[in-house]
Amino acid sequence: MKQIILVVILVLSFSSTSFAKKTNFLFTGISTVKFDEIVRFDEYGKLSLNKEKERLDNLFFSITNDKTVKSLIVFKLNKSDSRKKKLKRFKVISKHLDYRKADKSRITFAFIEADNEQTIVYVEPQDTDLLYLLDLISGETAKHKIIKAEELSQKITELFPKK
């Protein structure tokens, strides 16, 4: 039994730290580091939907364990991707939020068209002004479409109108 528990802890520690290595975030077994400032939690380019769900799971785990923070996820969407492809991606993300019972009130999405697909995940204290944060990180607040995670399933088609 001790061997099984040790293996589970090692697997969790390895998988968590391997994808968080570019960030200031650190898993320490079961407990996590507290966020008292804006932290670039994760960043990735184009991924399969399953890999993206894995990355989001780590975010959900972290903000669930620290009620003093919220998250901003900036999606830089490839201009050349079809509306259908974008809708599919965010429908999957919306369903995944429901499946994981993530606290949607503490997750905000920002969307902007770009030449290359990139997703940047920030974790910040609850009192952080998200418009200020967007301006700070990109200088292009007005170009972002911003939506709360709790509104995603209802407003998903409005995000990507037919042309």
C-alpha positions as CSV (number, residue, x, y, z in Angstrom):
1,M,0.0,0.0,0.0
2,K,2.8,2.4,0.8
3,Q,4.4,1.7,-2.6
4,I,1.1,2.6,-4.4
5,I,0.8,5.9,-2.5
6,L,4.4,6.8,-3.2
7,V,4.0,6.1,-6.9
8,V,0.8,8.3,-7.0
9,I,2.6,11.1,-5.3
10,L,5.6,10.8,-7.6
11,V,3.4,10.8,-10.7
12,L,1.4,13.8,-9.6
13,S,4.6,15.7,-8.7
14,F,6.3,14.9,-11.9
15,S,3.4,15.7,-14.2
16,S,2.6,18.9,-12.4
17,T,6.1,20.3,-12.3
18,S,6.9,19.3,-15.8
19,F,4.3,21.6,-17.4
20,A,4.6,24.4,-14.8
21,K,8.4,24.7,-15.2
22,K,8.2,28.0,-17.1
23,T,6.1,29.6,-14.4
24,N,6.5,30.8,-10.8
25,F,4.0,28.2,-9.8
26,L,5.1,25.2,-7.9
27,F,3.2,22.1,-6.8
28,T,4.6,20.7,-3.5
29,G,2.8,17.4,-3.1
30,I,-0.7,18.2,-2.0
31,S,-0.2,21.8,-0.9
32,T,0.4,24.7,-3.3
33,V,2.2,28.0,-3.2
34,K,0.0,31.0,-2.5
35,F,-0.4,33.7,-5.1
36,D,0.0,37.2,-3.8
37,E,0.8,38.9,-7.0
38,I,0.0,38.5,-10.7
39,V,1.7,35.3,-11.9
40,R,2.0,34.0,-15.5
41,F,0.8,30.5,-14.5
42,D,1.0,28.7,-17.9
43,E,1.6,29.4,-21.6
44,Y,1.2,27.2,-24.6
45,G,0.7,27.2,-28.3
46,K,-1.5,25.0,-30.4
47,L,-2.5,21.8,-28.5
48,S,-4.9,19.0,-28.9
49,L,-8.2,19.5,-27.0
50,N,-7.3,16.7,-24.6
51,K,-3.9,18.3,-23.8
52,E,-5.5,21.7,-23.4
53,K,-8.0,20.2,-20.9
54,E,-5.1,18.7,-18.9
55,R,-3.5,22.2,-18.7
56,L,-6.8,23.7,-17.6
57,D,-7.2,21.0,-14.9
58,N,-4.0,22.3,-13.3
59,L,-5.4,25.8,-13.2
60,F,-8.7,24.6,-11.8
61,F,-6.9,22.7,-9.0
62,S,-4.8,25.7,-8.1
63,I,-7.6,28.3,-7.9
64,T,-9.8,25.8,-6.1
65,N,-7.2,25.4,-3.4
66,D,-6.7,29.2,-3.0
67,K,-9.9,31.1,-2.7
68,T,-8.1,34.5,-2.6
69,V,-7.3,34.4,-6.4
70,K,-8.9,34.4,-9.8
71,S,-7.6,33.7,-13.3
72,L,-7.4,35.4,-16.6
73,I,-7.0,33.2,-19.7
74,V,-5.9,35.1,-22.8
75,F,-6.6,33.3,-26.0
76,K,-4.6,34.6,-29.0
77,L,-6.6,32.9,-31.8
78,N,-5.2,32.2,-35.2
79,K,-6.8,34.6,-37.7
80,S,-6.9,31.9,-40.4
81,D,-8.8,29.4,-38.2
82,S,-12.5,28.9,-39.2
83,R,-15.3,30.1,-37.0
84,K,-16.4,26.4,-36.8
85,K,-13.0,25.4,-35.4
86,K,-13.0,28.2,-32.8
87,L,-16.6,27.4,-31.7
88,K,-15.7,23.7,-31.3
89,R,-12.7,24.5,-29.1
90,F,-14.7,26.8,-26.8
91,K,-17.6,24.5,-26.6
92,V,-15.3,21.7,-25.4
93,I,-13.7,24.1,-22.8
94,S,-17.2,25.2,-21.6
95,K,-18.2,21.5,-21.2
96,H,-14.9,20.8,-19.4
97,L,-15.6,23.7,-16.9
98,D,-18.9,22.1,-16.1
99,Y,-17.5,18.6,-15.9
100,R,-14.8,19.7,-13.5
101,K,-17.3,21.8,-11.5
102,A,-14.8,24.7,-11.8
103,D,-15.7,27.9,-10.0
104,K,-16.5,29.9,-13.1
105,S,-17.0,33.1,-11.2
106,R,-13.2,33.3,-10.8
107,I,-12.2,32.7,-14.4
108,T,-12.3,35.3,-17.2
109,F,-11.5,34.8,-20.8
110,A,-10.0,37.4,-23.2
111,F,-9.9,36.7,-26.9
112,I,-7.9,38.4,-29.6
113,E,-7.0,37.6,-33.2
114,A,-3.3,36.9,-33.9
115,D,-1.1,35.4,-36.5
116,N,-0.3,32.4,-34.3
117,E,-2.3,30.5,-31.7
118,Q,-1.2,31.1,-28.1
119,T,-2.8,30.7,-24.7
120,I,-1.5,32.6,-21.7
121,V,-2.9,31.8,-18.2
122,Y,-2.6,34.3,-15.4
123,V,-3.4,33.9,-11.8
124,E,-3.9,37.0,-9.8
125,P,-5.4,38.2,-6.4
126,Q,-9.1,38.7,-6.4
127,D,-8.9,42.5,-6.3
128,T,-6.8,42.8,-9.5
129,D,-8.5,45.0,-12.1
130,L,-8.6,42.7,-15.2
131,L,-8.7,45.6,-17.7
132,Y,-5.6,47.0,-16.1
133,L,-4.0,43.6,-16.3
134,L,-4.8,43.2,-20.0
135,D,-3.5,46.7,-20.7
136,L,-0.3,45.9,-18.7
137,I,0.4,42.6,-20.6
138,S,-0.6,43.6,-24.1
139,G,-1.4,47.3,-24.3
140,E,-4.4,46.4,-26.5
141,T,-7.3,46.2,-24.1
142,A,-9.8,47.5,-26.6
143,K,-9.0,44.8,-29.1
144,H,-9.8,41.9,-26.7
145,K,-13.2,40.4,-26.4
146,I,-13.7,39.7,-22.7
147,I,-16.1,37.3,-21.2
148,K,-16.6,35.6,-17.8
149,A,-16.4,31.8,-17.8
150,E,-19.9,31.6,-16.3
151,E,-21.3,33.3,-19.5
152,L,-19.3,31.3,-22.0
153,S,-21.9,28.7,-22.9
154,Q,-24.6,31.3,-23.5
155,K,-22.5,33.8,-25.4
156,I,-20.1,31.5,-27.3
157,T,-21.7,32.2,-30.7
158,E,-21.6,36.0,-30.1
159,L,-17.8,35.7,-29.7
160,F,-17.4,34.5,-33.2
161,P,-20.1,36.1,-35.4
162,K,-20.7,34.9,-38.9
163,K,-19.0,37.0,-41.5
